[in-house]
Amino acid sequence: MSLPKYRILVNGLYLRGWDDSETAGHSGHMGWQPRAVEMSKMLMTRLKDQAKIVEGNIELRSQFNRIYDRVRYAGFDLKRLEIERVTVE
């Protein structure tokens, strides 16, 4: 059995990945983190075929948490979040 696959749309654009060379802000420093952690910038695209394919529900939650952190800590203006299941044709 294979893992389910998804694409994520944020404000009408597909999530392409994360740019570790550029920061979008700093996370909170509660809990396990003794200090704030720099957050990578989201890379977006209009092209469906360039979208990041997220494999499995655990990875989907991880990607969602990364987006949520940008909303909570970096002031990202989230208007719409869509998750689309990728089907094999």
N, CA, C and O of each residue as an XYZ file, in Angstrom:
356
protein
N       0.843     -1.176      0.000
C       0.000      0.000      0.000
C       0.892      1.244      0.000
O       1.817      1.355      0.804
N       0.606      2.160     -0.896
C       1.415      3.376     -0.973
C       0.786      4.501     -0.151
O      -0.409      4.486      0.144
N       1.611      5.458      0.203
C       1.149      6.596      0.989
C       0.325      7.544      0.120
O       0.592      7.677     -1.074
N      -0.675      8.204      0.710
C      -1.419      9.211     -0.051
C      -0.503     10.387     -0.376
O       0.430     10.686      0.369
N      -0.781     11.047     -1.493
C       0.032     12.182     -1.935
C      -0.851     13.409     -2.068
O      -2.022     13.316     -2.438
N      -0.264     14.569     -1.757
C      -1.019     15.816     -1.756
C      -0.215     16.948     -2.381
O       1.012     16.893     -2.464
N      -0.942     17.979     -2.821
C      -0.379     19.282     -3.180
C      -1.044     20.295     -2.263
O      -2.205     20.129     -1.888
N      -0.314     21.343     -1.900
C      -0.848     22.377     -1.012
C      -0.901     23.701     -1.764
O       0.083     24.123     -2.372
N      -2.062     24.350     -1.716
C      -2.222     25.689     -2.291
C      -2.378     26.673     -1.145
O      -3.184     26.472     -0.237
N      -1.591     27.741     -1.206
C      -1.641     28.794     -0.192
C      -1.964     30.098     -0.909
O      -1.192     30.563     -1.748
N      -3.103     30.681     -0.575
C      -3.546     31.930     -1.215
C      -3.547     31.821     -2.739
O      -3.183     32.767     -3.437
N      -3.961     30.652     -3.249
C      -4.093     30.457     -4.689
C      -2.839     30.040     -5.424
O      -2.878     29.847     -6.640
N      -1.713     29.892     -4.714
C      -0.461     29.453     -5.331
C      -0.032     28.117     -4.732
O      -0.280     27.841     -3.558
N       0.610     27.300     -5.550
C       1.101     26.014     -5.073
C       2.390     26.184     -4.278
O       3.265     26.972     -4.638
N       2.486     25.427     -3.195
C       3.730     25.375     -2.431
C       4.737     24.581     -3.249
O       4.486     23.432     -3.614
N       5.877     25.201     -3.535
C       6.939     24.555     -4.324
C       8.015     23.974     -3.422
O       8.685     23.008     -3.786
N       8.180     24.568     -2.241
C       9.214     24.109     -1.323
C       9.574     25.208     -0.350
O       8.790     26.123     -0.099
N      10.781     25.104      0.197
C      11.252     26.035      1.221
C      12.644     26.518      0.861
O      13.487     25.728      0.437
N      12.889     27.814      1.028
C      14.191     28.408      0.722
C      14.954     28.610      2.029
O      14.700     29.557      2.773
N      15.884     27.712      2.291
C      16.647     27.770      3.544
C      17.664     28.903      3.562
O      18.207     29.226      4.618
N      17.930     29.512      2.403
C      18.912     30.595      2.364
C      18.304     31.946      2.746
O      19.033     32.903      3.005
N      16.973     32.025      2.781
C      16.301     33.279      3.113
C      15.291     33.015      4.234
O      14.550     32.032      4.194
N      15.271     33.893      5.224
C      14.362     33.685      6.347
C      13.107     34.532      6.222
O      13.121     35.631      5.667
N      12.014     33.983      6.760
C      10.721     34.671      6.730
C      10.379     35.223      8.112
O       9.392     35.943      8.262
N      11.174     34.895      9.107
C      10.919     35.343     10.466
C      11.512     34.372     11.458
O      12.295     33.494     11.095
N      11.137     34.534     12.707
C      11.627     33.669     13.779
C      10.453     33.020     14.490
O       9.421     33.650     14.718
N      10.625     31.760     14.834
C       9.571     31.049     15.556
C       9.596     31.456     17.029
O      10.511     32.135     17.494
N       8.586     31.029     17.725
C       8.559     31.261     19.161
C       9.616     30.422     19.847
O      10.200     29.530     19.232
N       9.862     30.693     21.087
C      10.895     29.934     21.790
C      10.351     29.344     23.081
O      11.018     29.346     24.116
N       9.143     28.845     23.001
C       8.533     28.168     24.145
C       8.798     26.664     24.015
O       9.186     26.187     22.949
N       8.594     25.952     25.062
C       8.696     24.499     25.010
C      10.116     24.010     24.845
O      11.000     24.377     25.619
N      10.342     23.174     23.828
C      11.632     22.523     23.638
C      12.703     23.458     23.106
O      13.890     23.190     23.291
N      12.323     24.540     22.455
C      13.315     25.448     21.887
C      13.737     26.499     22.912
O      12.903     27.295     23.341
N      15.006     26.523     23.315
C      15.453     27.513     24.297
C      15.565     28.926     23.718
O      15.647     29.899     24.468
N      15.569     29.042     22.383
C      15.643     30.358     21.738
C      14.877     30.302     20.417
O      14.549     29.224     19.922
N      14.602     31.466     19.861
C      13.872     31.541     18.591
C      14.666     30.873     17.466
O      15.896     30.920     17.450
N      13.958     30.263     16.541
C      14.573     29.574     15.409
C      14.164     30.305     14.130
O      13.003     30.680     13.970
N      15.122     30.506     13.222
C      14.805     31.157     11.952
C      13.945     30.233     11.093
O      14.174     29.025     11.031
N      12.956     30.824     10.435
C      12.061     30.067      9.573
C      12.390     30.349      8.107
O      12.603     31.497      7.718
N      12.426     29.298      7.310
C      12.697     29.421      5.878
C      11.520     30.077      5.169
O      10.371     29.963      5.596
N      11.831     30.761      4.084
C      10.808     31.389      3.252
C      10.104     30.324      2.408
O      10.738     29.373      1.950
N       8.789     30.483      2.202
C       8.036     29.580      1.342
C       8.308     29.930     -0.120
O       8.349     31.105     -0.487
N       8.491     28.914     -0.943
C       8.619     29.093     -2.383
C       7.288     28.700     -3.012
O       6.770     27.615     -2.748
N       6.740     29.573     -3.838
C       5.421     29.354     -4.410
C       5.502     29.355     -5.935
O       6.443     29.895     -6.516
N       4.503     28.743     -6.578
C       4.420     28.721     -8.031
C       2.960     28.674     -8.463
O       2.097     28.198     -7.724
N       2.697     29.167     -9.648
C       1.361     29.058    -10.237
C       1.197     27.723    -10.967
O       0.075     27.297    -11.239
N       2.309     27.066    -11.282
C       2.300     25.857    -12.100
C       2.126     24.595    -11.259
O       2.925     24.301    -10.370
N       1.075     23.870    -11.560
C       0.745     22.649    -10.816
C       1.866     21.612    -10.891
O       2.145     20.921     -9.911
N       2.507     21.506    -12.059
C       3.557     20.490    -12.216
C       4.845     20.827    -11.465
O       5.719     19.970    -11.336
N       4.977     22.059    -10.966
C       6.142     22.434    -10.158
C       5.852     22.361     -8.659
O       6.737     22.614     -7.841
N       4.630     22.022     -8.304
C       4.244     21.965     -6.891
C       4.946     20.824     -6.168
O       5.216     19.769     -6.741
N       5.232     21.064     -4.902
C       5.821     20.026     -4.045
C       4.776     18.936     -3.836
O       3.624     19.230     -3.515
N       5.170     17.695     -4.016
C       4.287     16.566     -3.725
C       4.600     16.103     -2.306
O       5.720     15.695     -2.001
N       3.605     16.175     -1.464
C       3.743     15.790     -0.062
C       3.251     14.351      0.066
O       2.109     14.049     -0.279
N       4.108     13.471      0.558
C       3.756     12.056      0.656
C       3.454     11.659      2.097
O       4.314     11.746      2.974
N       2.233     11.228      2.322
C       1.832     10.717      3.630
C       1.209     11.776      4.518
O       1.473     12.970      4.378
N       0.383     11.311      5.430
C      -0.347     12.214      6.319
C       0.539     12.875      7.366
O       0.272     14.005      7.774
N       1.577     12.198      7.799
C       2.491     12.795      8.781
C       3.259     13.946      8.142
O       3.424     15.001      8.755
N       3.729     13.746      6.907
C       4.431     14.826      6.197
C       3.480     15.974      5.866
O       3.881     17.138      5.879
N       2.218     15.649      5.570
C       1.224     16.696      5.322
C       1.065     17.569      6.564
O       1.029     18.795      6.461
N       0.973     16.954      7.720
C       0.853     17.725      8.960
C       2.105     18.571      9.193
O       2.001     19.717      9.632
N       3.262     18.030      8.910
C       4.510     18.767      9.077
C       4.525     20.012      8.191
O       4.913     21.089      8.645
N       4.109     19.872      6.939
C       4.062     21.017      6.032
C       3.038     22.041      6.515
O       3.291     23.245      6.478
N       1.884     21.559      6.966
C       0.870     22.468      7.507
C       1.415     23.237      8.706
O       1.189     24.441      8.825
N       2.127     22.554      9.591
C       2.706     23.212     10.767
C       3.705     24.291     10.369
O       3.766     25.344     11.004
N       4.490     24.037      9.321
C       5.443     25.050      8.855
C       4.706     26.288      8.343
O       5.133     27.414      8.594
N       3.608     26.082      7.632
C       2.806     27.209      7.152
C       2.184     27.946      8.332
O       2.206     29.176      8.384
N       1.633     27.196      9.275
C       1.013     27.787     10.465
C       2.020     28.641     11.252
O       1.668     29.715     11.741
N       3.250     28.177     11.373
C       4.280     28.947     12.078
C       4.518     30.298     11.415
O       4.758     31.291     12.102
N       4.453     30.344     10.092
C       4.640     31.619      9.399
C       3.474     32.570      9.631
O       3.650     33.788      9.675
N       2.289     32.003      9.778
C       1.120     32.831     10.096
C       1.238     33.354     11.527
O       1.027     34.540     11.782
N       1.571     32.477     12.440
C       1.610     32.845     13.859
C       2.779     33.752     14.223
O       2.595     34.732     14.944
N       3.957     33.444     13.744
C       5.155     34.144     14.199
C       5.703     35.181     13.216
O       6.331     36.155     13.632
N       5.472     34.979     11.919
C       6.090     35.865     10.927
C       5.091     36.820     10.279
O       5.461     37.592      9.394
N       3.832     36.776     10.708
C       2.839     37.704     10.188
C       2.382     37.413      8.766
O       1.893     38.311      8.080
N       2.533     36.166      8.313
C       2.069     35.805      6.977
C       0.557     35.945      6.917
O      -0.147     35.468      7.807
N       0.053     36.593      5.878
C      -1.381     36.841      5.721
C      -2.029     35.680      4.968
O      -2.069     35.678      3.738
N      -2.531     34.702      5.706
C      -3.171     33.534      5.112
C      -4.636     33.843      4.838
O      -5.408     34.132      5.752
N      -5.000     33.777      3.570
C      -6.380     34.018      3.178
C      -7.091     32.712      2.827
O      -8.283     32.547      3.087
N      -6.334     31.788      2.232
C      -6.940     30.532      1.792
C      -5.894     29.428      1.791
O      -4.774     29.611      1.314
N      -6.278     28.289      2.329
C      -5.406     27.119      2.354
C      -6.183     25.943      1.782
O      -7.261     25.604      2.273
N      -5.637     25.328      0.751
C      -6.279     24.175      0.128
C      -5.291     23.018      0.080
O      -4.096     23.204     -0.150
N      -5.815     21.832      0.300
C      -5.005     20.622      0.180
C      -5.697     19.754     -0.853
O      -6.865     19.394     -0.700
N      -4.972     19.424     -1.899
C      -5.577     18.603     -2.951
C      -4.874     17.263     -3.015
O      -3.645     17.188     -3.019
N      -5.658     16.224     -3.064
C      -5.117     14.866     -3.148
C      -4.645     14.602     -4.571
O      -5.341     14.914     -5.537
N      -3.470     14.033     -4.687
C      -2.916     13.689     -5.998
C      -3.355     12.263     -6.297
O      -3.107     11.344     -5.516
N      -4.007     12.097     -7.433
C      -4.453     10.756     -7.823
C      -3.630     10.283     -9.000
O      -3.244     11.077     -9.858
N      -3.365      9.009     -9.040
C      -2.614      8.410    -10.136
C      -3.613      8.059    -11.236
O      -4.597      7.355    -11.009
N      -3.334      8.565    -12.425
C      -4.254      8.320    -13.542
C      -3.699      7.314    -14.491
O      -4.340      6.988    -15.490
